[in-house]
Every structure is written in C-alpha cells, then in structure tokens.
Amino acid sequence: MLPADGLHQRTSAWSHRYARAVAVARDDILTGRAVRLAERLQAGADAARGRRQRAAQARVARLLDDRSGLAFIIALTDEVLRIREPARAAGQLRALVDELGSPRFLDPADRLLLSAGTVAARRYPRMVMPLVAARLRAELAGYVVAAEDRPLRHHIARRRAEGVRLNLNLLGEAILGDDEADRRLAGVIGLLRRPDVDYVSVKVTSVCAQINHAAFDGEVDRVSGRLRRLYDVAREAHPAKFVNLDMEEYRDLELTVEVFQRVLSEPAYRSLDAGIVLQAYIPDSLPVLQDLMAWARQRRADGGGMVKVRIVKGANLAMEKVEAELAGWVPAPYPTKAEVDANFKRMLGFALDPSNAGAVRLGVASHNFFELAWALTLAADRQVPGMVEVEMLEGMAGSATHPVRDAAGGLLLYAPIVARADHESAIAYLVRRFDENTGPDNFLRNQFALGVGSPAWEQERRRFEASVAASHEPTVTTLRSQDRTRPASPATGTTPGWFANEPDTDLTRAANRRWLVDHLTAEPWPDGHVIPAVVDGDVVESPAEGVGRDPSAAGRPAYRWVQSPVELVDRAVAAALAGREGWAATPGTSRGKVLHAVADVLSERRGQLIGLMAHDGGKTFSESDPEVSEAVDFARYYADRAAELEAAGDRFRPIGTVAVVPPWNFPLAIPAGGVLAALAAGNTVVFKPAPEAVAVAWAIAQACWDAGVPRSALHFVPTADDDAGRRLVTHPDVGAVVLTG
C-alpha cells in the first residue's frame, strides 16, 4: 500500500494528465472550428480585394520581399531628406542610387521617375528634391495618417462610416529632454480634446524624459504624475475617452504596469476604463497578465471601471537583441516564433476566463487569420464573446478590414499619425513594422501568396495547430534571472578563441535594484579613514595630507590619503626594479591565472566599486556599472594575452618597470587597464592614482593583491600633480608611462 504522500503525488500526476487529455481533446474541436472561420475570413478578404487593393498589396508584398528596398528607404530618409540644402541632398541621392540601384519593389513608372529625378536633380535640385520628399510621403500615406487637422478629420470620418474605430498613436522622435516630453504630452492631450477622437495610445517613455530605472520608486511617482494629466483630460469627456498604455521595450514592462495599477487604483480614477499592452514574445508577460487579471477583478468588485489588456506578439525584437548583446544579457523575448505563438494562445486562454468577464476586455492584435479565429472561437466556446476586441494595423489590414469587422462584431485599427514636419518618425515606425513582418515565418509576410488550400495556407494551418498544442506545455516565467545579491561563480578563464564580456547589471530585476540601493547608501569609509602608500608591501600612512571629497557632501573631507614625497617615489621605483626579474620570470600562464583571479575579485566587488565611484567621483550608476564590466574585461583579456606572450618565447621581453598615471574621469576602467596590461606583460608597476579619485584606485590595488599579484610587482604611491608626480613620469629607471591606456 502506498504511503499517503506517495498516493497524493500519483493522484495529482494522474489528474494533471487527465486534465491535459481533456484540454487536448477540446482543442481538437476548437481548432477545427477556428480553421473553418479562418477560411471564411480569407475567402472574404479575397472577395473584397479590388484592383487598387491588389496593386497596393502587391507593392507591400514586393517591399517585404526586398531587403535592399528597405535599406534604400532608410538611407533615403536618413541620408538624403534630412539634408536641408537641396544641392547637397541631390548629390547624396545620386550616390545612393549609384550604390543601391533602383529598388525592386517600385513599379516601372516609379523606377523611371526615380531615374529621371536623379538626373534632373543635378541641374534643378531646388525643384526636384521637394518632389522626391512629396512622393515618399505619398507612398507612406496609406500606412501613417497625417496629423494635421483636415486630413486627420477626413480619415477618422471615413473609417467611422465604415464601422471601424481608430486607436491613434502620435509618432515622434525619441524623447531626450523635458521640453520634448512636454510637447509630446501636449500633443496627446490635444488629440484627446478633439471631438472626433475617443481612443489614444501612448508609451510612458514618450511623455516622460530620461527614465532612470535605478531610481525605480521615484520614477513611478514621476511617471504617475504625467499619466494623471492624461487621465484627467480623458475624464472630461462624456463618455470618458480611452487611454491605452503601449509597451515597447522590456525594460519598461514593470514600470508601466506599476504606474498603470497605481494610478487607476486611486479614488479619482477608479471608475475610469483604461488599457495596457502586453507582449507575448516576452515570457514575463504571462505572470504579469495573471496579476493584472486578479487586480482588475478586485477593482471592478470595488466599483471600479473595466480594464482592457491588448495582447500583441511583440514589435521591438531587433532592439531587444541589440540591447541584450551590448550589455551581455540573455535577450528577454523567446528565441523562436513557435514559442511566441504558443505563449500568445497561452495568454488568451488564461485571460478568456468567464471569471474575468465584466472586469476585463481583451484586445487581440494580429493580422493572422488563424490567431483571430482562435480568439473568437475560444471566446464563443467559453460564452464570453463580448470580452474580445480585434485590433489590426492601419494600412496593413487591407481587404481583410470588412470581413474581420463583420466576424468580430467590430474592428479597432491602430493608426499611427505624424505631422508633415516629422516624417522621419514615420519612416522609423514603418521600418520597424516592415522589419518584423519580413521574417519567413510571419503570416503577413506570406499573406499575399495565401489562398485557402494553397501550400502556404496549409503551412500556416500546421503552425497554428502546433502552437495550440504547445500552449499547454510548461513555460519559463522569465529568461532574465541575473541576481547580484547571490555570489557570482568564479570564472575559470575564457574559451580559447572566444571572449565573453562581463554582463552589466540588469535593473529590470527588483533584487538588483535593492542591491544597488544598499551599496549606494552604504558608508564607503569610516571617519578619519586614511588611504596609505604601499611600497614593496610596506604600508606608509603619513604624511596624510591629501584630501578626498564626496561630491554629495562636499563640505567635509571624506577621507585622507598619503601624499607621497619624492623620496617615496624613488623608493617605489627602486623596489619595482628589484622585483621585476621575479615577476618577469613567472610563466605567462601563471600570470594569466592571477589576472583571471583579479577579474573574479573585481566582479565580486562590483557593488562596492559602484558605491566608491559614486562617493569618490560623483559617478552615476549608468556610468559606473559599465566601467566595472570594462575593468573585469580588461583583466580577463590581458590574462589570455599573458599566455600568448609566453608562447612567443625569445621574441618578447618585458619593458621592466611601468608607471601607470591615469586620469580621474574614468577612475576604475582606465587605471585597471593600464595596471593589468603592464602586469600581463611581465612588467612591475608603480601605480600613481589621479588625486581626485584615490579611493577607487586603492580598491583596484587591493583587488590585485588579494587575487595574488605580488606586492613586489605592484606598488601604490598616491601623489599630488607636483614634484613627486613629475619625478615618477620622468624617472630614468621607468621604462614606460601609461597615461590613458
């Protein structure tokens, strides 16, 4: 007979298998219904496609198939039309056409116009270049709506007559300052006050400048203030207008959700309906969705308004990859589209729960007929059809607009708008959209070759069915798990032929933000602390005439340091000369092991070093954290080079004694690089820190000694930039001086 706990485990496992079997069987029924609905949507789109729409969609298809065409549009906007002098712009246009040729996605008439315009621009640049800009704006008009009053009013009226609602998103350049943020906020408020606008989307980063994730709580307060201004305007209308918080970068996910819930939980805004976007390509979105659903139900039970969650696949993959690679992190999104598709359905399945009806509406944003059909079928099966609102992109829905509207009982088009003077922003938006849709697995990429029963259609059907099945499989809750509060595993060296950079600190993790606060608020040195000189292991603590000051408390000395006289400099150089043969005779592989140990010590002390740079040099986290990574990289890079120098044999000889005399502005990375490079090459070092950042330099020296660098090989002599400093850099027994690396 099984013990009770064993019986429970077996029963639980059986229950799980049974529940999954039931879900799979139900899925077979629902996928069949969804496929039939997708076929009707495709047939409706085919029937509604007139001559003009076929021509427009054919052009989009050619563009999606022409990577060089995308490159041409980017270059035309960024390298030609930004130039305000027509003659220079014309010259750049000629160079662009010579380099890339005429894009294949253009039809013959436009290719002829481009060729003729390029020639004519040589003689008549003031006439031709405005025509080029106007032609580009006309080409993009179908995808981005003009923000000026008359064309916007006409576009809204036309869509309303078709029974289609619009979600307006005001495009613009990245926000760099408060003035720009104020202008963007005013622009969104202006949209909300238009009588013909009832729905807008906005990113928190587009109305609040320079968000600092290191100061998370303070930024939540600051962004909340901006959001209240939007909600106040939305509440002025009767009925109230709808503000949707867009999501773009992973790093803004937690902040956006926190601000959204905080403000809408306040009594003044509790009755307001509002929305937020979650991206299915980020695993973290599922647990966020689960928390949002519970919060929305409670808010509704307390007499509050409804919450809309717009679920999208994700639209910033390229930037996520670039940012992660630069910082040494795992990219936040799922690595494959199959996983994204499964998570999209996983999120739909969780949200379309009857318990959420009345508290939550679900925006299902996709151009994939199978995805839309699945959402509508699942909602109908669970008897919550009113929970789903289908959303598509303005300019890309094409002939699917009316069939989807009819099947879903309505349609919301996400409509980017841009002022004529800011057409570069339209290009940036469209390049990102086209880039995400040119992948071989993307439905929109294949849409123009689709027909019910075609090979492309059958391929999309199989992908859809596979993703429904995979949605029941367990998934990770995040791909980003860095935790600075846990001890780091010592590195054992880099793989031959491969160098991996030390990762920066990921402030999307709450544990890392707490870790940072602890180190920034810790007292880095006790009262009366003296930083000594160290010559051949002998600690010299006087004369302590140098003064270190904390920029945040500049009124009092933070610490004192020994201001080495000329005699101590001479003694340090002599000690370095005496120790150079022993260190030079140490095998390069052994020196490399010591420097790898230095890298581990620096990595382990990251928080302390960040705190020191803040208190000793006024460095912000965004400046100091990468500097720690750079110092660690220097240690590992030079460690590997030390072994290579040993392999060089008689072809390499150390210089002897090197004076490292760094500047103050990069108090960790530059001095570490100089010291470690010299040590790797078998030289002894006399290290004179910048007088403005002695404490950080002292931490470098301590890390080296603690990791096993002999005190006979590294000597630390703080001096002022006076006779003692000049003595060191001009000393006849110093073989080389390293200033900035």
N, C-alpha and C positions, 0 to 999 in steps of 0.2 A: 504494500500500500504506500502511495506517495505521501511524503510529509505535506503539511498544509501549504507551505510556501512554494514547494515544487508543483503542487496541484494548481495553485493560483497562476504560476508562470505559464504552465502548459495551457490552462484555460484561457489566459489572456492572449497567448500566441494564437490559439485556435480562433478566438473571437476576432482578432485582427485579420487573420487570413479569410475568415468568413465574410467580414465586412468589406474587405477589398474585393473578394469574388463577387459580392452583390453589386458593388460600385462598378466593377468592370462590365458585368452583365448589363447594368443600366446604361453604361456608357455606349455599349454597342447599339442600343436602341436609339439613344440621343444623337450619336454621331451619324447614324443613318438619316435621321430627320434633318440634322444640320447640313449634311451633304446635299440633300434634296432642296433645302432652302437656298444654299449657296448656288446651286444650279439655276434656280429661278432668278436669283439676283444677277448672275452672269448673263443669262438669256435676256433679262430686262435691260441690262447695260448695253448689250449688243444691239438690241432693237432700237434703243434710244440714241444710238450713235449716228448723228447726221454727218454730212460731208465735211463741214467745218470742224466738228469734233474729231472726226477721223484724222483730218490733216493735223490738228493740234496735237492729238495723242501720238501720231506717228512721229512728230517732231520731238516730243518728250522721249519717246522710245529711242530715237536716234541719239538724243543727248545722253540718256542713261547708258547707252552702249558705246559712247565716245569719250573715253577718259581724257584724251587730248583736247576735246571740246570744252570740258570743264576747266582744264588748265588754261585754255585760251580766254574764257570768260573771266576767270580770276585775274589773269595778267592784264586783260583789257581794262578792268576796273581799277586794279591796284597800281598798275604801272603806267597807264595811259590817261584815263579820265580823271585821275587825281591831280594831274598836272594842269595848272591854271593858264599857262602860256601856250596858246594854240600851236605855234610853230614847233615848240619842243614836244608837245603831245603828238603832233603829226609824225615827227621823226621817230618817236618811240613806237607809234603804231606800225610804221614801215618795218622797224626792227622786229616787232612781234610777229608780223605776217611772214617775214623772211625766215624767222626761226621755227614757227609752229605751222605755217601754212594756213589755208582756209579750212575752218572746222568742218568735219564731215556731216555734222548734224544740221547744218544750214541747207536750205533748199537751193536749187540752181540760181534763182533770182537773187537771193540774198548773198550768195557767194560772188555773183557778178557785181553786185553793189559794193561789197567789201573790197573787191579788187579795184574797181573804178575809184572808190573813195580813197583808197590808199595812194593811188597815183595823183588824184586831184588835190589831195591834202598837201602835197609838196608845194603847190603854187597858191592854193587858196585855203590855208589852214583855218583862218577865222570863220570861214563859211562852212567848211566840211566837218570840223571836229564837233561843233554843236549838233550837226545832223547825226553823227555817229552816236553821240550820247542819247539823243532823242530816239534813235532806232533801238538802242539797247533797252531804254525804258519801256518802249512799246512791246518789246519782246518779253519783258518780265511782267507786263501789266496783268497777265492772266493769273499770276501766282501771288503777287503782292498788290494790295489795294492802295491807291493814292490816299494820303491822309488829309489832303486839302478838302475844304467843306463841300464844294459842289460834287466832285466825283465820288466822295465817300457817301454823301447823301443819296446819290443816284444808285450806288451799288447796294446800299442797305435796303432801299425801297424795292429794287429788282429782286433781291433774294427773299424779301418778306412776301412779295407777290407770289413767289414760287413755293411758299410754305416752308422756307428754310430760315433758321435762326443763325446769327453770327456771334462768334466769340472773338472780340477784337484784341489784337496784341500789338502794341505800339513798339515798333523796332527802333533800334538806335545803337550807337557805338557803346563800347564798354564804359561803365561809369568809373571815372577816376577821381572825381572831386565832389565836394558838397554842392557846388553850383550846378554841376551837371545833374546830380541826383535831384536837386530841387526842380530843375527844368523838366526832367522826365516825370517826376511826381505830378507836376502841374499839368503836363500833357495827358497823363492818365486821368487826372481829375477832370480836365476839360472834356475828355471823352464821356466820362460818367454823367456829366451835366448836359450832354446833348439829349434832346427829347427822343431821338430815334435810336439811341444806344441803350441796351439793357444788360449787357454782359461783356466784361473785360477780363483779360488775363494779364498777370504781371509777376515778374520774379522779384524776390526781396532784394536781390543784388542789383536790380535796375533802378531802384528808388532809394537805395541807401549805399553810400560810398564806402569803399575800403573796409569791408567787414573783416574783423580780426577774430579768427576762431580761437586764438589763445585766450581772449577775454570773453569767453562764451556768454556768461551770465549778463555782463554789461551790454553785449551786442544784442542779446534777446530784448533787453529793455529798450535799446535804441531803435531796433527794427520795429518793435511793437508800437512805438510812437508813430512811425511812418504809416504803419498799417491801419492804425486807428483813424488817421486822416482820410484814408480811402474808404473805410467802412462808414465813417460819418457822412461822407458825400453819398454813398450808396443808400444810406438810410433816409436821406432827404426825399427821395422819390417815393411815390405810392403807385404801384407796389415798389418795394425796395429793389434796387439793382443788384446784380450779381458780380462779385469779385472772386476770381479764381487765382490761387497762388500756383504759378508754374514751378516746375522743378527742372534744373538743368544739370548742375554738377553735383556729384555725390557728396562733396564736402559740405554742401548746403542743406542736405536732407534733414539732419537732426535739428538744425537751427530753424528751418522753415516750419517743420512740424511743431516745434516747441512754441514758436510765435503764434502760429495758427490756433493751437489749442488754448494758449494763454489768453489771447485777446477775445476769442469767441466764448470763453468761459466767464468773462466779466459781465456783470448785470446789464451794462449798457448795450452789449452786443449779443446777448444770449439768444434773442429771438431772431437774429439775422441768419438767413440762409447764405452759405458761402461754400467755396470749394477749394480743393487742393489736388495736385497731381502726384501720382506715384509711378515709378518706372519699373517695369517688370524685369528689365535686364539686370537689375541690382537685387541680389538675394535678400538684402536688408529690408526691402520694401514689404515683404510678406509679414514679418513680425510687426513692422510699423502699421501696416493695414489692420492687423488683429487688434492692436492697441487703439487705433482710431475708431474701429467699429464699436468697441466697448465704451469708449468715451462718448461717441455720438449717441449711442442708445441712452446713456445716462443723461446727457444734455437734453435730449428730447423728453425724457421722463420728467425732467425738472422744468418743463415748459418751454424749452428752447426750440430753435429752428432746426431745419434739416441741414445735413452736411452732404456735399457731393464729392466723391472721390473719382477723379479721372485716371483711368489706368491706361498707360501707354507702354509700348515696348521699350522706348528709350531713344534719345536723339543726339547724344553727345559722346558716342563711343570713341571717336578719334582723339578727342581732348582727354578723355579719361585715361586712355592708353599712354598718351604723351606725358601727362602729369605724373602718372604712376611710375613710368620709366625714369623720368628725371629725378624723382625722389627715392627710387629704389623700393617701391611698394608693389604689392600684387594689385593689378587692376581691379577696381570694385565690381565691374559687371561680370556676369557669367562669360566664360570663354567661348561658348558655342551658341549659335542661334537656336539649336534644338532645345537647349536648356532654358533659353529665354522664352520660347514658345510654350514650354511646359509650365513655367512659372506664371506666365500670363493667364493660363487656364486655372492654375492653382489659386491665384488671387481672385479670379472671377468666381470660382467655386466656393471660396470662403466668404466672399462679400455677398453673393446672391443667396443669402440665408433668410428665410422668412422672418427670423427674429430681428433682422436689420430693417425690414420694410417699415416705412413711416419715419425712420430716423436718418436713412441714408439713401441717396441716389447714386447710381454708378454710371460714370461716363466711360464708354467703351470706345477707345480711339484706335481705329485701324482702317486700312484700305483692303485688307484681306477678307474676301467674302466668306471664307470658311470661319475665320475668327468672329466676324459679325454674326454669322448664322449660329455659331455655337452659343454666343452670349444670349441671343434672342431665344434660342431653343431651350437653353438651361433655365432662363428666367420664366418662360412659359411653363416648363415642367414643374418648377417649384412654386408656380402660381404667384409670381411677383413680377409680371411683365412691366409694371409701371416703374420699377427700380432702374431700368436700363435706358440710357440716352446715348444713341450712336453719334460719334463725332468723326469727322473727316477733315482733310486739309483743303482750304480754298485753293482752287486752281488745279488740284490733283484728283478731285473726285470725278470730274468729267461726266461722262454719260451715266455713271453709277448714281448720281445725285438723286434722281427721282425714284428709281427702283428701291434704293436703300431707304429713302424717306418714307415711301409707302409701306415697306415691310416693317419698319421700326416704329411707325406712327409719328415720325418727326425726324429731323436731322439738324445737328449743330455743326456748322463749319468754322474751323479755327482759321481766322482770317488775319494774317499779318498786315499791318498798314505802315506806311512810311511816307514822310514828306519828300517832295521832289529834291530838296537840297541835301537830303541824307540818303541818296540812292545807293551809296556804298554799303549801307547796312542791309539793304535788300539783297545785295549780292552775297554778303556774308551769310545771311539766313538761307538763301537758296542753295549756295554751295554745300552747306551742311545737310540740307534736306536731300539734295541730289546725291551727295556722297553716301548717305545712309541707305539710299534706295538703289544704288548701283551694285550692291553685293549680289552674287549669283543666286543666293537663297532667298532674296527678298521678293515678296509677292508683287509689289508694284513694279519691280524690275521686269518681271515676267508677264505682267498683266496684259500687255498688248499682243502677246502671242497666244493668249488663253482663248479657249473655246471649250465648251462642255464636251468632255470625251477626248480632247486632244492630249498628246503626251505630256505637255506642260501642265494641263489640268490634272491629270492622273498623278503626276509627281507631287503637286500641291496637296491633293487629297491624301496621299500616303503620309506626307509630312504632318498634316493636320491630325490624322488618326493616331500617328505615333506620339504626337505631343499630348493628346488627350490621355493616352495610356501612361505616359511618363509623368503626368501631373500628379499621379497617386504615389509616386516614389518619394522617399525622404529627400530632403534637400538641405544644403547648408543655410545658416541664417546670416552669414557674412563671410566674405573672402578676406577681410581685413581684420587681423587679430593681434596686431602689434600691441604689446603691453610693457611700457617702460618700468612699471612697478615690479616686474619679475626680473630676476637675474638673467642677464644675457649669457648664452652659451659661448665660451671662448672659441674663437676661430682657430683653425689648425693650419691656416695658410690657404692660398688660392690654388685653384686647379691649374696645372701647367697650361700656358697658352690662353688662360681666361682670367679676367679680373672682374670682380663683382664689387660695385661701390657700396659703401656703408649706407644703409637706409636712413633718411631723415625721420624726424618724429611725426607721426600721423595724428594730427589733432582732431580727426573725426572720432577718435576713441576717447570716451569720457575719462577712462583711467589715466590716459596720457595727459589730459588737461589738468587733472588733480595732481599728478606727479610734477608737472611744470610749476603749478602754483606753490607747491611745497618747497621747491628749490629756489624759486624767485623770492619767496618771503623769508627763507632761512637766513640767519646772520652768518655771513661768509667768514668773518674773523672776529675773535674776541677783542675787547678793549685792550689797547696797548700792544696789539699784535705787531711783531717785528719780522720782516722777511730778511733773512740773512744772505750773505755771500757764502758760497761753498767752493773751496779750492782744495782739490785732491782729498775730498772727504772731510776736510777741516771746516767746521761751521763758524763763521765770523759774524758776530751780532752787533758790532759797532765799527764806525760811528753810524748810528741810525738817524741820519739827517734828512733822508728822502721822505717825502710825504705822499701817500696815496689817498686820493679823494673819491668818494662815492658821488657821482653826479646827482643822485636823488637826495643826497644830504650833504651838499657842498659846503655847508657852513662849518663842518668839523672834520678833522683828519680821520680817515677810516682805518689806516694802518701806517706804519713806518717801515722804511727799508734802508738797508745799509748802502750808503753812498761810497762805493769802493774808491780809495785813493789810487794814485799812480802806482805806488809800491805794491798794492794788492793785485793790480792788473799785471804787473811784471811777474809777480809770484804765480799767478794763474797761467800765464803763457809758459813759464818755466816748467810748471807741473804738467802741462799739456805736452810739452816737448818730451819730458821724461816718460810719459805714459804712451806715447804714440807707437813705439815698436811693439809693445804688448798687444795693443788693440789691432794694429795692422796685421800682426801675425795670427790673430784669431781667424779661423776659416770663415769664408763668406757665408756658408750655410749656417754656421753658428751665430754670426752677426744677424743673419736673417731671422733666426728663431727668436733672438732677443727683440728685434724690431716688431715681429708679429706679436710678441707679448706686450710691447708698448701699445700697439693698436688695441689689444684687448683691454688694457688698463684705461686708455682714453675712452673707449666705448662704454666701459662700465661706469666711468665717472662723468658721463655726458651731462647729467643734471647739475652736478657741482660746477662743471665748466661753464654751463649756460648761466648759472647764477653768478659766477665770478665775472663773466663778461658784462653782465647787466650792471653789477655794482662797481666794477673797476673801470669800465669803458663806456657805459651807457648804451650797450648793445641791446637791440630788441630781439625777441625770440626769432623772428623771421631772418634776422642777420646772423645770430649766434648758432642756432641749431645746424644750419648747413656748414658752418665753419667747423663744428666738431666733426661732422661727417668727413669734411675735407682733410682734417688732421689725421683721422683714422685711415683714410685712403692713402695719404702720404706714407704713413707707417707701413702699411701692407705693400704698397707699390715698391718702396725702397727696400723692403725686406726681400722681395723677389729679385730685385736688381743686385742685391749683395751676392746672392748665389751665382748670378750670371758673371759678376766680376771675378769670382773665384775661378770659374771655368775659363776666363781669359788668360790665366796664368801670368807669364812674364810680360805679356803685352800691357798690363795695367799695374801702376804703382800709385799708392795714396799720395796726396799732396803733403800731408804732415799734420799741421795744426790749422784749423779753420776758425775764424772769428765770425760768429753769427750775430748780426746787429740789425734787428728787424724794426719796422715802423710800428706805430701804435694803432693804426686804423683797422688792421686785421690781427688782433692780439694773439690769436691761437694758431690759425692755419699757417700763416707766413712763417713765424718763428719755428713752429713744429716742422714745416717742410725743410727749412734750412738746416736745423739740427739733425734731423733724421737722414737727410741726403748725405750730409758730411759723415755721419757715423756709419751709414751703409757702405760708404766707400773706404772705410778703414781709417778715417781721419779722427783725431781727437778734436774736441770743440771747446772753445771759450765762448760762452753764451752771455751776451750783454743785452738785457731786455730794454725795450723802449721805456723811458722814465714814466710815461703816462699809463703804463699797463704792466707794472712789475708783478702784481699778484697773479695774473693769468700766466705769465712766463714762468713764475715759480711753480705753478701747477704742472706745467709741461716738464720741467726738470724733475720734479718729484715722480711723475709718471714714468719717466725714463729710468730713473734709479730703481724705483720699485719693481720695474719689469726686468731688471738685470743688467742695465747699462752700467759698466764700472765707473766709479767716481773718479778714477784716474783718466777716464776718457771724456767725461763731461764736467765742465767747471762753470759755475754760475756766478757772474760778477756784475751786479747792478751798478751802474754809474750814471751820473748826470752827463749831458752832452757838453762836457768841459774838457780839461786837460787829460783826465783819466780816459774818457771816451776816445779822444783823439790819439792817445797813446796806444790804445788797443788796435785801432784800424790802421795805424802806421807802423806798428811794431815790426822790426826786421825779422823776427822769428815766426811771424804769422804768414802762412803760405797762401792763404786766400781769405777774402772777406765776402760774406753773403749778406746782402742788404735786403732785397725783397724776393729772393729766390730765383 
